[in-house]
Structures are given as structure tokens and as C-alpha cells.
Amino acid sequence: MRATKFTAVAAAALFSVSLAACGDDSTSDDAGAAAAPAPMTSSAAPMMSSDAGTDTMTNFGSGCAAVPKDSSNPGSFEAMAQVPVATAASGNPVLSTLVTAVKKAGLVDSLNTAPAITVFAPANSAFEKIPSKDLNKVLADKKTLTSILTYHVVPGKLAPADLAGTHKTLEGDSIKVTGSGTDFKVGDASVVCGNVQTANATVYIIDSVLMPKS
């Protein structure tokens, strides 16, 4: 794997961090307190998201059934819509491994303060496909981990209607999204819960970890 330098636009989107944020990493600690993973199921119908001001379409995908339904739960769609993306992910039991990776890469504050992004967020089950020895090696390599994680982020909040196509990532490479309606693939990964809103991002939870071109 290689860690490609961010383009000027990508760097501006990702690292628009305030002076206060640069001087205080307490947000990172809070974001790590994610609940234990919950199994993904395919039995429930799509759930309605809280509108974050950019898209009123419902959440879609069988994986949405694993998201807490109680609006008072920090991992619920309603609660996630009120806070920035890294903080929102920390409350969602489906994304606890991703939150650990984001913390280790030191990207919590950068993601939380990005003005508008789309995140293709691997579910816990996606990380489980990677042999534990390989996963632990990546988690211990901050440069490689940063490259992988920023490959999952593109500038702008993409609504489902705008999702299909080729998008340049913050890592520098491009990813291709195919599909329409409520059925999308990001590279070889399938979207299992789409159109999740946070205060500064639209999130599409996927079932595989994306890898930058090597």
C-alpha cells in the first residue's frame, strides 16, 4: 500500500481544524468509547433518518436494523444527525472498530471539523474479514492506516442521487460507486446502510474495507 499525498482541495477539506481543536485532543478520547459490536441483520425495513439539513430521503439497507432505534441513544440516526461524524460514529455499535482505527490514526478532530464530506464507513463485520494479524499490523502503522482511512472519505455530502460515479478521495486516489436507488456498490463493497446523516457528513456503511491502489 502507499500513502498518497492529499491534493490541495482534499487537504483543505480534511484538515480544516481550528486552533482550539489542534491544541486539545480530548475529542479523540471521547470518540473511542464505542459500544460492543451488534450483529447486522437483514430482517428490518429501512429506517427514517433525522434530517441534517441536506437530504430528507430515508436511510436504506438491511444493515440499518443494527443501528439503535431509541432516539436518546447516541448511536441512533436522530442523535448522529446532531453531532460531527467521528463523534457520531463513536456512539454507533456497528462502527466501533472504525472508531478505534480513526483514533489510532489521529483523525478524530480532522474529520469532526471538515466542512462537508462523505464517509464510506466499514462496519465491524468488514474489519472481521481481515486476518487479525494483518489488521493489528495496519492499526500499528499510522501512515498506512491514515492512507486507508482517508481513502474512505470524499469531499462534499453526496446524496444517494449523486452517489454513482467516480469520486476523488482525500487519500488522493479515486473510487468508483455503481448502482442506483437503494442498491450501491463502492468498489467491491456493498452499501448495507446508506444516507446516514451527521452534522458535517453523509455516511454510507459498507461491508468491506476499501484499499488504496498499491
Residue frames as a rotation matrix with the C-alpha (Angstrom) as fourth column:
MET 1
0.577 0.817 0.000 0.00
0.817 -0.577 0.000 0.00
0.000 0.000 -1.000 0.00
ARG 2
-0.568 -0.751 0.338 1.14
0.727 -0.650 -0.223 3.60
0.387 0.119 0.914 -0.48
ALA 3
0.125 0.560 -0.819 0.21
0.777 -0.568 -0.269 6.77
-0.616 -0.603 -0.506 1.29
THR 4
-0.171 -0.126 0.977 -0.51
0.876 -0.474 0.092 9.30
0.452 0.872 0.191 -1.46
LYS 5
-0.903 -0.174 -0.393 -0.23
0.349 -0.830 -0.434 12.99
-0.251 -0.529 0.810 -0.55
PHE 6
0.095 0.985 -0.144 -3.50
0.724 -0.168 -0.669 14.78
-0.683 -0.041 -0.729 -0.27
THR 7
-0.211 -0.038 0.977 -4.40
0.815 -0.559 0.154 17.14
0.540 0.828 0.149 -3.03
ALA 8
-0.951 -0.186 0.246 -4.77
0.053 -0.885 -0.462 20.79
0.304 -0.426 0.852 -2.06
VAL 9
-0.189 0.961 0.204 -8.55
-0.661 -0.278 0.697 20.53
0.727 -0.003 0.687 -2.11
ALA 10
0.359 0.323 -0.876 -8.54
0.270 0.862 0.429 17.28
0.893 -0.391 0.222 -0.16
ALA 11
-0.538 -0.643 -0.545 -6.16
0.720 -0.015 -0.694 18.64
0.438 -0.766 0.471 2.46
ALA 12
-0.840 0.266 0.472 -8.28
-0.360 -0.925 -0.118 21.72
0.405 -0.269 0.874 2.91
ALA 13
0.159 0.976 -0.152 -11.40
-0.518 0.213 0.828 19.62
0.840 -0.053 0.540 3.40
LEU 14
0.387 0.000 -0.922 -9.81
0.468 0.862 0.196 17.18
0.795 -0.507 0.334 5.82
PHE 15
-0.241 -0.659 -0.713 -7.55
0.951 -0.012 -0.310 19.39
0.195 -0.752 0.629 7.89
SER 16
-0.198 0.285 0.938 -9.68
-0.007 -0.957 0.290 22.50
0.980 0.051 0.192 8.38
VAL 17
0.164 0.150 -0.975 -9.06
0.878 0.428 0.213 22.19
0.450 -0.891 -0.061 12.10
SER 18
0.783 0.178 0.596 -9.47
-0.041 -0.941 0.335 25.13
0.621 -0.287 -0.730 14.43
LEU 19
-0.220 -0.910 0.351 -6.68
-0.481 -0.212 -0.851 26.29
0.849 -0.356 -0.391 16.75
ALA 20
0.042 0.309 0.950 -8.64
-0.992 0.128 0.002 25.01
-0.121 -0.942 0.312 19.70
ALA 21
0.939 0.345 -0.017 -9.02
-0.342 0.923 -0.173 21.60
-0.044 0.168 0.985 18.12
CYS 22
0.425 -0.852 -0.305 -5.31
-0.069 0.305 -0.950 21.40
0.903 0.425 0.071 17.34
GLY 23
-0.410 -0.676 0.613 -4.44
-0.625 -0.281 -0.728 22.14
0.664 -0.681 -0.307 20.92
ASP 24
-0.356 0.374 0.856 -6.85
-0.813 0.328 -0.481 19.72
-0.461 -0.867 0.187 22.52
ASP 25
-0.650 0.047 -0.758 -7.31
-0.508 0.716 0.479 16.05
0.565 0.697 -0.441 21.54
SER 26
-0.753 0.388 0.532 -9.93
-0.415 0.347 -0.841 15.33
-0.510 -0.854 -0.100 24.21
THR 27
0.230 0.870 -0.436 -12.46
-0.936 0.075 -0.345 14.68
-0.267 0.488 0.831 21.46
SER 28
-0.176 -0.382 -0.907 -10.40
-0.677 0.716 -0.170 11.71
0.714 0.585 -0.385 20.36
ASP 29
-0.969 -0.207 0.134 -10.64
-0.235 0.608 -0.759 10.12
0.076 -0.767 -0.638 23.77
ASP 30
-0.327 0.925 0.195 -14.38
-0.595 -0.041 -0.803 10.53
-0.734 -0.379 0.564 23.89
ALA 31
0.216 0.464 -0.859 -14.82
-0.974 0.159 -0.159 9.05
0.063 0.871 0.487 20.44
GLY 32
-0.622 -0.561 -0.546 -13.15
-0.556 0.808 -0.197 5.81
0.551 0.181 -0.815 21.45
ALA 33
-0.799 0.322 0.508 -15.85
-0.361 0.420 -0.833 4.84
-0.481 -0.848 -0.220 23.91
ALA 34
-0.326 0.686 -0.651 -17.92
-0.839 0.107 0.533 2.91
0.435 0.720 0.541 21.39
ALA 35
0.318 0.547 0.774 -20.26
-0.810 0.581 -0.077 0.14
-0.492 -0.603 0.628 22.42
ALA 36
-0.503 -0.464 0.729 -19.64
-0.113 0.871 0.477 -3.52
-0.857 0.158 -0.491 21.61
PRO 37
-0.878 0.127 -0.462 -20.43
-0.473 -0.077 0.878 -4.54
0.075 0.989 0.128 18.02
ALA 38
-0.069 0.912 0.404 -24.01
-0.465 0.329 -0.822 -5.52
-0.883 -0.245 0.401 17.24
PRO 39
-0.578 -0.174 0.797 -24.76
0.468 0.729 0.499 -8.14
-0.668 0.662 -0.340 14.59
MET 40
-0.716 0.329 -0.616 -26.01
-0.650 -0.636 0.416 -6.93
-0.255 0.698 0.669 11.24
THR 41
-0.423 0.637 0.644 -29.38
0.338 0.771 -0.540 -8.35
-0.841 -0.011 -0.541 10.27
SER 42
-0.997 0.075 -0.014 -31.50
-0.037 -0.317 0.948 -8.25
0.067 0.946 0.319 7.16
SER 43
-0.540 0.834 -0.114 -34.96
0.841 0.540 -0.034 -8.51
0.033 -0.114 -0.993 8.64
ALA 44
-0.057 0.560 -0.826 -35.93
0.565 -0.664 -0.489 -4.90
-0.823 -0.495 -0.279 9.26
ALA 45
0.572 0.323 0.754 -37.26
0.805 -0.395 -0.442 -2.34
0.155 0.860 -0.486 6.82
PRO 46
-0.403 -0.742 0.536 -35.32
0.614 -0.653 -0.442 0.88
0.678 0.151 0.719 6.15
MET 47
0.103 0.353 -0.930 -35.50
0.949 -0.315 -0.015 3.48
-0.299 -0.881 -0.367 8.90
MET 48
0.738 0.227 0.636 -36.11
0.456 -0.862 -0.222 7.22
0.497 0.454 -0.739 8.62
SER 49
-0.350 -0.910 -0.222 -33.14
0.870 -0.228 -0.437 9.45
0.347 -0.346 0.872 9.31
SER 50
0.447 0.301 -0.843 -33.17
0.554 -0.833 -0.004 12.71
-0.703 -0.465 -0.538 11.17
ASP 51
0.703 -0.147 0.696 -32.62
0.610 -0.380 -0.696 15.35
0.367 0.913 -0.177 8.51
ALA 52
0.026 -0.784 -0.620 -29.27
0.825 -0.334 0.456 17.11
-0.565 -0.523 0.638 8.90
GLY 53
0.252 0.181 -0.951 -30.38
-0.091 -0.974 -0.209 19.85
-0.963 0.139 -0.229 6.54
THR 54
-0.527 -0.559 -0.640 -29.19
-0.677 -0.180 0.714 18.35
-0.514 0.810 -0.284 3.24
ASP 55
-0.710 0.247 -0.659 -31.33
-0.391 0.641 0.661 15.33
0.586 0.727 -0.359 2.38
THR 56
-0.222 0.733 0.643 -34.72
-0.950 -0.015 -0.311 14.09
-0.218 -0.680 0.700 3.51
MET 57
0.161 0.261 -0.952 -34.58
-0.592 0.797 0.118 10.63
0.790 0.544 0.283 1.93
THR 58
0.873 0.203 0.443 -34.90
-0.482 0.497 0.722 7.72
-0.074 -0.844 0.531 4.32
ASN 59
-0.293 -0.907 0.303 -31.97
-0.839 0.395 0.373 5.60
-0.458 -0.145 -0.877 5.35
PHE 60
0.697 0.526 -0.488 -31.84
-0.705 0.630 -0.327 2.42
0.136 0.572 0.809 3.36
GLY 61
-0.190 -0.759 -0.623 -30.27
-0.570 0.602 -0.559 -1.04
0.799 0.248 -0.547 3.58
SER 62
0.557 0.448 -0.700 -30.64
0.167 0.765 0.622 -4.14
0.814 -0.463 0.351 5.71
GLY 63
-0.338 -0.807 -0.483 -27.71
0.704 0.124 -0.699 -3.07
0.624 -0.577 0.527 7.91
CYS 64
-0.471 0.216 0.855 -29.73
-0.390 -0.921 0.018 -0.16
0.791 -0.324 0.518 9.27
ALA 65
0.575 0.746 -0.336 -31.51
-0.059 0.447 0.892 -2.67
0.816 -0.493 0.301 11.51
ALA 66
0.150 -0.612 -0.777 -28.40
0.875 0.448 -0.184 -2.83
0.461 -0.652 0.602 13.72
VAL 67
-0.688 -0.346 0.638 -28.50
0.106 -0.918 -0.382 0.91
0.718 -0.195 0.668 14.43
PRO 68
-0.795 0.388 -0.466 -30.13
0.538 0.097 -0.837 1.74
-0.280 -0.916 -0.286 17.81
LYS 69
-0.276 0.804 0.527 -33.76
0.722 -0.189 0.666 2.80
0.635 0.564 -0.528 17.43
ASP 70
0.467 0.428 -0.774 -34.11
0.861 -0.419 0.288 4.82
-0.200 -0.801 -0.564 20.65
SER 71
0.591 -0.191 0.784 -33.56
0.381 -0.791 -0.479 8.48
0.711 0.582 -0.395 19.73
SER 72
0.887 -0.279 0.367 -31.94
-0.461 -0.543 0.702 9.08
0.004 -0.792 -0.610 23.13
ASN 73
0.613 -0.707 0.353 -29.19
0.509 0.695 0.508 6.58
-0.605 -0.132 0.786 22.27
PRO 74
0.202 -0.595 -0.778 -26.08
-0.419 -0.771 0.480 8.38
-0.885 0.229 -0.404 20.91
GLY 75
-0.794 -0.533 0.291 -25.84
-0.015 0.496 0.868 5.79
-0.607 0.685 -0.402 18.14
SER 76
0.114 0.915 0.386 -29.36
0.650 0.226 -0.726 6.36
-0.752 0.333 -0.569 16.80
PHE 77
-0.167 -0.103 0.980 -29.94
0.940 -0.315 0.127 8.12
0.296 0.943 0.150 13.48
GLU 78
0.758 0.563 0.330 -31.54
0.436 -0.814 0.384 11.07
0.485 -0.147 -0.862 15.28
ALA 79
0.798 -0.502 -0.333 -28.61
0.171 -0.342 0.924 11.53
-0.577 -0.795 -0.187 17.68
MET 80
-0.083 -0.882 0.463 -25.95
0.823 0.202 0.531 11.05
-0.562 0.425 0.709 14.97
ALA 81
0.238 0.260 0.936 -27.51
0.862 -0.501 -0.080 13.83
0.448 0.825 -0.343 12.89
GLN 82
0.968 0.241 0.063 -26.79
0.176 -0.843 0.509 16.36
0.176 -0.481 -0.859 15.65
VAL 83
0.579 -0.815 -0.028 -23.01
-0.206 -0.180 0.962 15.82
-0.789 -0.551 -0.272 16.00
PRO 84
0.223 -0.564 -0.795 -19.97
-0.972 -0.188 -0.140 15.68
-0.071 0.804 -0.590 13.68
VAL 85
0.514 0.219 -0.829 -19.05
-0.610 0.773 -0.175 12.44
0.603 0.596 0.531 12.01
ALA 86
-0.454 -0.738 -0.498 -16.31
-0.135 0.610 -0.781 10.98
0.881 -0.287 -0.377 14.25
THR 87
-0.813 0.254 0.524 -18.36
-0.565 -0.127 -0.815 11.73
-0.140 -0.959 0.246 17.36
ALA 88
0.228 0.955 -0.188 -21.44
-0.972 0.211 -0.103 10.25
-0.058 0.207 0.977 15.70
ALA 89
0.208 -0.215 -0.954 -19.58
-0.417 0.863 -0.285 7.05
0.885 0.457 0.090 14.81
SER 90
-0.786 -0.608 0.109 -18.37
-0.335 0.272 -0.902 6.65
0.519 -0.746 -0.418 18.39
GLY 91
-0.453 0.691 0.563 -21.95
-0.767 0.019 -0.641 6.16
-0.453 -0.723 0.522 19.56
ASN 92
0.453 0.657 -0.602 -22.84
-0.884 0.419 -0.208 3.62
0.116 0.626 0.771 16.88
PRO 93
0.308 -0.344 0.887 -22.19
-0.471 0.755 0.456 -0.03
-0.827 -0.558 0.070 17.86
VAL 94
0.910 0.076 0.409 -21.87
0.294 0.577 -0.762 -1.00
-0.293 0.814 0.502 14.19
LEU 95
0.735 -0.590 0.335 -18.76
0.054 -0.441 -0.896 1.20
0.676 0.676 -0.293 13.79
SER 96
0.938 -0.326 0.116 -16.70
-0.180 -0.174 0.968 0.58
-0.295 -0.929 -0.222 16.93
THR 97
0.338 -0.863 0.376 -13.70
0.770 0.483 0.416 -0.92
-0.540 0.149 0.828 15.09
LEU 98
0.263 -0.186 0.947 -13.65
0.752 -0.575 -0.322 2.01
0.605 0.796 -0.012 12.68
VAL 99
0.904 0.098 0.417 -13.66
-0.154 -0.833 0.531 4.42
0.399 -0.544 -0.738 15.61
THR 100
0.710 -0.701 0.064 -10.64
0.242 0.328 0.913 2.62
-0.661 -0.633 0.403 17.09
ALA 101
0.109 -0.674 0.731 -8.82
0.987 0.162 0.002 2.95
-0.120 0.721 0.683 13.77
VAL 102
0.513 0.147 0.846 -9.68
0.414 -0.905 -0.094 6.65
0.752 0.398 -0.525 13.44
LYS 103
0.980 -0.169 0.109 -8.35
-0.174 -0.440 0.881 7.31
-0.101 -0.882 -0.461 16.94
LYS 104
0.451 -0.858 0.245 -5.10
0.541 0.481 0.690 5.45
-0.710 -0.179 0.681 16.25
ALA 105
0.022 -0.410 0.912 -4.59
0.971 -0.210 -0.117 7.47
0.239 0.888 0.393 13.08
GLY 106
-0.573 -0.230 -0.786 -5.22
0.580 -0.792 -0.192 10.73
-0.578 -0.566 0.587 14.96
LEU 107
-0.869 0.239 0.433 -8.01
0.316 -0.404 0.858 11.76
0.380 0.883 0.276 12.59
VAL 108
-0.205 0.871 -0.447 -10.86
0.971 0.124 -0.203 12.39
-0.122 -0.476 -0.871 15.03
ASP 109
-0.049 0.177 -0.983 -10.54
0.304 -0.935 -0.183 16.17
-0.952 -0.308 -0.008 15.20
SER 110
-0.868 -0.342 -0.361 -9.75
-0.224 -0.379 0.898 16.47
-0.444 0.860 0.253 11.49
LEU 111
-0.756 0.643 0.117 -12.87
0.528 0.495 0.690 14.54
0.386 0.584 -0.714 10.48
ASN 112
-0.064 0.776 -0.627 -15.06
0.948 -0.149 -0.282 16.32
-0.313 -0.612 -0.726 13.01
THR 113
0.006 0.016 -1.000 -14.05
0.132 -0.991 -0.015 19.77
-0.991 -0.132 -0.008 11.73
ALA 114
-0.888 -0.217 0.405 -14.14
0.407 0.040 0.913 19.03
-0.214 0.975 0.053 7.99
PRO 115
-0.739 0.600 -0.308 -16.83
-0.552 -0.800 -0.233 21.31
-0.386 -0.002 0.922 6.48
ALA 116
0.447 0.892 -0.062 -18.68
-0.762 0.344 -0.548 18.73
-0.468 0.293 0.834 4.36
ILE 117
-0.656 -0.710 -0.255 -17.64
-0.752 0.586 0.302 15.17
-0.065 0.390 -0.918 3.50
THR 118
0.623 0.721 -0.304 -19.00
-0.718 0.681 0.143 11.77
0.311 0.129 0.942 2.55
VAL 119
-0.393 -0.741 0.545 -17.67
-0.891 0.454 -0.025 8.80
-0.228 -0.495 -0.838 4.50
PHE 120
0.377 0.373 -0.848 -17.83
-0.506 0.850 0.149 5.20
0.776 0.373 0.509 3.33
ALA 121
-0.068 -0.344 0.936 -17.67
-0.996 -0.029 -0.083 3.62
0.056 -0.938 -0.341 6.78
PRO 122
-0.407 -0.109 -0.907 -16.72
-0.270 0.963 0.005 -0.06
0.873 0.247 -0.421 7.08
ALA 123
0.657 0.667 0.351 -18.91
-0.601 0.183 0.778 -1.91
0.454 -0.722 0.522 9.57
ASN 124
0.129 -0.593 0.795 -17.30
-0.850 0.346 0.397 -4.10
-0.511 -0.727 -0.459 12.21
SER 125
0.644 0.193 0.740 -18.07
0.072 0.948 -0.310 -7.10
-0.761 0.253 0.597 10.04
ALA 126
0.931 -0.358 -0.066 -15.90
-0.147 -0.202 -0.968 -5.58
0.333 0.911 -0.241 7.29
PHE 127
0.152 -0.915 0.375 -12.87
-0.956 -0.233 -0.180 -5.48
0.251 -0.331 -0.910 9.55
GLU 128
0.284 0.023 0.959 -13.59
-0.578 0.802 0.152 -9.04
-0.765 -0.597 0.241 10.64
LYS 129
0.997 0.065 0.049 -12.84
0.004 0.557 -0.830 -10.17
-0.082 0.828 0.555 7.07
ILE 130
0.400 -0.916 0.032 -9.21
-0.575 -0.278 -0.769 -9.10
0.713 0.289 -0.638 7.56
PRO 131
0.335 -0.348 -0.876 -6.99
0.586 0.805 -0.096 -11.67
0.738 -0.481 0.473 9.37
SER 132
0.959 0.152 -0.238 -6.36
0.282 -0.500 0.819 -10.37
0.005 -0.853 -0.522 12.88
LYS 133
0.155 -0.979 -0.135 -2.58
0.773 0.035 0.634 -10.46
-0.615 -0.203 0.762 12.39
ASP 134
-0.435 -0.278 0.857 -2.83
0.838 -0.472 0.272 -8.22
0.329 0.837 0.438 9.32
LEU 135
0.530 0.721 0.446 -5.37
0.453 -0.686 0.569 -5.92
0.716 -0.100 -0.691 10.94
ASN 136
0.812 -0.271 -0.517 -3.21
0.462 -0.242 0.853 -5.43
-0.357 -0.932 -0.071 14.03
LYS 137
-0.232 -0.947 0.222 -0.23
0.891 -0.115 0.439 -4.65
-0.391 0.299 0.871 11.81
VAL 138
-0.214 0.241 0.947 -2.15
0.668 -0.672 0.322 -1.96
0.713 0.701 -0.017 9.95
LEU 139
0.802 0.597 -0.008 -3.53
0.387 -0.509 0.769 -0.47
0.455 -0.620 -0.640 13.18
ALA 140
0.546 -0.684 -0.483 0.04
0.581 -0.106 0.807 -0.13
-0.603 -0.722 0.340 14.45
ASP 141
-0.539 -0.716 0.442 1.23
0.809 -0.297 0.507 1.66
-0.232 0.632 0.740 11.28
LYS 142
-0.029 0.603 -0.797 -0.13
0.340 -0.744 -0.576 5.20
-0.940 -0.288 -0.183 11.44
LYS 143
-0.594 -0.260 -0.761 0.98
-0.535 -0.579 0.615 6.18
-0.601 0.773 0.204 7.93
THR 144
-0.963 0.245 -0.117 -0.65
0.080 0.668 0.740 3.18
0.259 0.703 -0.662 6.27
LEU 145
-0.429 0.840 -0.332 -3.73
0.849 0.250 -0.464 3.45
-0.307 -0.482 -0.821 8.47
THR 146
-0.229 0.299 -0.927 -4.18
-0.040 -0.954 -0.297 7.13
-0.973 -0.031 0.230 7.58
SER 147
-0.844 -0.143 -0.516 -3.90
-0.509 -0.089 0.856 6.28
-0.168 0.986 0.003 3.89
ILE 148
-0.825 0.557 -0.098 -6.57
0.495 0.795 0.350 3.58
0.273 0.240 -0.932 4.17
LEU 149
-0.263 0.772 -0.578 -8.98
0.773 -0.189 -0.605 5.65
-0.577 -0.606 -0.547 6.24
THR 150
-0.284 0.143 -0.948 -8.76
-0.283 -0.957 -0.059 8.77
-0.916 0.252 0.312 4.07
TYR 151
-0.985 -0.007 -0.171 -9.40
-0.164 0.340 0.926 6.56
0.051 0.940 -0.336 1.03
HIS 152
-0.508 0.850 -0.142 -12.88
0.860 0.510 -0.022 6.10
0.053 -0.133 -0.990 2.52
VAL 153
0.083 0.490 -0.867 -13.63
0.527 -0.760 -0.379 9.84
-0.846 -0.426 -0.322 2.51
VAL 154
-0.387 -0.154 0.909 -14.59
0.886 -0.336 0.320 12.15
0.256 0.929 0.267 -0.36
PRO 155
-0.958 0.019 -0.285 -15.26
0.081 -0.939 -0.335 15.90
-0.274 -0.344 0.898 -0.29
GLY 156
-0.612 0.786 -0.084 -18.88
-0.688 -0.478 0.546 17.05
0.389 0.392 0.834 -0.26
LYS 157
-0.533 0.556 0.638 -22.03
-0.350 0.541 -0.764 15.50
-0.770 -0.631 -0.094 1.16
LEU 158
-0.873 0.139 -0.468 -23.25
-0.420 0.273 0.865 13.12
0.248 0.952 -0.180 -1.54
ALA 159
-0.023 0.939 0.342 -26.96
-0.829 0.173 -0.532 12.35
-0.559 -0.296 0.775 -1.61
PRO 160
-0.074 0.033 0.997 -27.99
0.173 0.985 -0.020 8.93
-0.982 0.171 -0.079 -2.98
ALA 161
0.857 0.483 0.177 -28.99
0.263 -0.116 -0.958 10.54
-0.443 0.868 -0.226 -6.28
ASP 162
0.740 -0.643 -0.199 -25.42
-0.649 -0.604 -0.462 11.83
0.177 0.471 -0.864 -6.70
LEU 163
0.475 -0.567 0.673 -23.60
-0.489 0.466 0.737 8.77
-0.732 -0.679 -0.056 -5.39
ALA 164
0.641 -0.217 0.736 -22.97
0.569 0.778 -0.266 6.76
-0.515 0.589 0.622 -8.57
GLY 165
0.906 -0.399 0.142 -19.82
-0.136 -0.592 -0.795 7.80
0.401 0.701 -0.590 -10.41
THR 166
0.193 -0.926 -0.325 -16.10
0.810 0.338 -0.480 8.23
0.554 -0.171 0.815 -9.81
HIS 167
0.945 0.168 0.279 -15.04
-0.032 -0.804 0.593 10.32
0.324 -0.570 -0.755 -6.84
LYS 168
-0.031 -0.999 0.043 -11.59
0.019 -0.044 -0.999 11.50
0.999 -0.030 0.021 -5.79
THR 169
0.660 0.249 -0.709 -10.84
0.635 0.319 0.704 10.60
0.401 -0.914 0.052 -2.18
LEU 170
0.909 -0.351 0.225 -8.97
-0.417 -0.785 0.458 12.57
0.016 -0.510 -0.860 0.44
GLU 171
0.469 -0.770 0.432 -6.20
0.231 0.579 0.782 9.97
-0.852 -0.267 0.450 0.14
GLY 172
-0.291 -0.566 -0.772 -5.67
-0.569 -0.546 0.615 11.04
-0.769 0.618 -0.163 -3.46
ASP 173
-0.980 0.017 0.197 -6.88
0.153 0.701 0.696 8.02
-0.126 0.713 -0.690 -5.42
SER 174
-0.446 0.882 -0.152 -10.36
-0.876 -0.394 0.280 7.73
0.187 0.258 0.948 -6.91
ILE 175
-0.805 0.316 0.503 -13.12
0.070 0.891 -0.448 5.27
-0.590 -0.325 -0.739 -6.09
LYS 176
-0.784 0.567 -0.255 -16.00
-0.381 -0.114 0.917 4.19
0.491 0.816 0.305 -8.30
VAL 177
-0.630 0.696 0.344 -19.54
-0.226 0.259 -0.939 3.87
-0.743 -0.670 -0.006 -6.99
THR 178
-0.873 0.400 -0.280 -22.06
-0.196 0.240 0.951 1.92
0.448 0.884 -0.131 -9.05
GLY 179
-0.621 0.728 -0.291 -25.78
0.782 0.547 -0.299 1.32
-0.058 -0.413 -0.909 -8.63
SER 180
-0.692 0.497 0.524 -28.91
-0.217 -0.835 0.506 3.38
0.689 0.237 0.685 -8.14
GLY 181
0.339 0.940 -0.041 -31.93
-0.168 0.104 0.980 3.79
0.926 -0.325 0.193 -5.89
THR 182
0.652 -0.101 0.751 -31.08
-0.756 -0.011 0.655 1.91
-0.057 -0.995 -0.083 -2.70
ASP 183
0.849 -0.375 0.374 -28.60
0.353 0.927 0.127 -0.57
-0.394 0.025 0.919 -4.20
PHE 184
0.771 -0.631 -0.080 -24.99
-0.581 -0.648 -0.492 0.64
0.259 0.426 -0.867 -4.41
LYS 185
0.710 -0.691 -0.137 -21.50
0.701 0.675 0.228 -0.81
-0.065 -0.258 0.964 -4.52
VAL 186
0.797 -0.595 -0.106 -18.36
-0.578 -0.802 0.154 1.13
-0.176 -0.062 -0.982 -3.61
GLY 187
-0.436 -0.852 -0.290 -15.67
-0.898 0.431 0.085 -0.72
0.053 0.297 -0.953 -5.49
ASP 188
-0.568 0.199 -0.799 -16.32
-0.054 0.959 0.278 -4.32
0.821 0.201 -0.534 -4.42
ALA 189
-0.948 0.208 -0.243 -18.04
0.266 0.091 -0.960 -3.31
-0.177 -0.974 -0.141 -1.16
SER 190
-0.262 0.935 0.237 -21.82
0.634 -0.018 0.773 -3.15
0.728 0.353 -0.588 -0.82
VAL 191
-0.716 0.168 0.677 -23.63
-0.498 -0.803 -0.327 -0.34
0.489 -0.572 0.659 0.97
VAL 192
-0.606 0.467 -0.644 -25.52
0.600 0.800 0.015 -2.01
0.522 -0.377 -0.765 3.83
CYS 193
0.265 0.693 -0.671 -26.90
0.894 -0.437 -0.097 1.16
-0.360 -0.574 -0.735 5.42
GLY 194
-0.485 -0.516 0.706 -27.00
0.826 -0.535 0.176 4.32
0.287 0.669 0.686 3.36
ASN 195
-0.106 0.397 0.912 -27.72
0.220 -0.885 0.411 8.02
0.970 0.244 0.006 3.65
VAL 196
0.377 0.117 -0.919 -26.90
0.922 0.053 0.384 8.31
0.094 -0.992 -0.088 7.37
GLN 197
0.454 -0.127 0.882 -26.66
0.178 -0.957 -0.229 11.98
0.873 0.261 -0.412 8.27
THR 198
0.044 -0.409 -0.911 -24.29
0.986 -0.129 0.106 13.62
-0.161 -0.903 0.398 10.73
ALA 199
0.555 0.228 -0.800 -23.73
0.314 -0.948 -0.052 17.33
-0.770 -0.223 -0.598 11.33
ASN 200
0.175 -0.581 -0.795 -20.93
-0.685 -0.652 0.326 17.56
-0.707 0.487 -0.512 8.75
ALA 201
-0.815 -0.533 -0.228 -21.08
-0.544 0.568 0.618 14.32
-0.200 0.628 -0.753 6.74
THR 202
0.511 0.830 -0.222 -23.23
-0.859 0.498 -0.116 11.84
0.014 0.250 0.968 4.91
VAL 203
-0.470 -0.690 0.550 -22.28
-0.744 0.645 0.173 8.27
-0.474 -0.328 -0.817 5.82
TYR 204
0.516 0.508 -0.689 -22.70
-0.751 0.655 -0.080 5.07
0.411 0.559 0.720 3.82
ILE 205
0.107 -0.446 0.889 -21.91
-0.743 0.558 0.369 2.00
-0.661 -0.699 -0.272 5.91
ILE 206
0.326 -0.104 -0.940 -20.22
-0.841 0.423 -0.339 -0.68
0.432 0.900 0.050 3.78
ASP 207
0.932 0.203 0.300 -19.45
-0.324 0.836 0.443 -4.37
-0.161 -0.510 0.845 4.24
SER 208
0.571 -0.816 0.090 -15.76
0.812 0.547 -0.202 -4.39
0.116 0.189 0.975 3.21
VAL 209
0.386 -0.556 -0.736 -12.69
0.177 -0.738 0.651 -2.28
-0.905 -0.382 -0.186 3.87
LEU 210
0.989 -0.048 0.137 -11.55
0.121 -0.248 -0.961 -0.36
0.081 0.967 -0.240 0.80
MET 211
0.307 -0.948 -0.089 -7.84
0.588 0.116 0.800 -0.45
-0.748 -0.297 0.593 -0.07
PRO 212
0.521 -0.219 -0.825 -5.96
-0.568 -0.810 -0.144 2.27
-0.637 0.544 -0.547 -1.96
LYS 213
0.954 -0.234 -0.185 -4.25
-0.038 0.519 -0.854 1.15
0.296 0.822 0.486 -5.16
SER 214
0.588 -0.799 0.127 -0.79
-0.121 0.068 0.990 -0.24
-0.800 -0.598 -0.057 -4.47
